[in-house]
Amino acid sequence: MTQRATGHRAAPEHTHPDEVPVETALAALADPVRLTLVRELADSAEWSRSCGSFDVPVGKAALSHHFSVLRGAGLVEQRDEGPRRVNRLRQTEFEARFPGLLALVLRADRS
């Protein structure tokens, strides 16, 4: 999917879950920071969370990398709204590609 750049940064590139090998999906979900991002997105309305709204113990550059990995695994879609980049979990699409995987991860012990 081609997206137009807005403002000073290029629009994010997305990978559709149908193009993702299971190893890529599992690797993306194995990282604790990315798992936190996915779980928080699952508990939020679509397009309601900007990248800076997550309480994770990493800096801006590392957070950008984590979102890139999640986009590459087909888990997250992002779009720019003015100066904010907002996110949605691609739950339906990911579920169609990997039935039950995301549900299993989301209900796992969150301790």
FENHU-V760162 format. One line per field, one symbol per residue. burial: + if it has 9 or more other ideal C-beta (glycine too) atoms within 8 Angstrom, else -. Layout:
burial=???
This chain:
burial=--+-------++-++++--+---++-+++-+-++++++++++----+-+-+--+-+-----+++-+++++++++++-+++---+++++++--+++-++--++--++-----
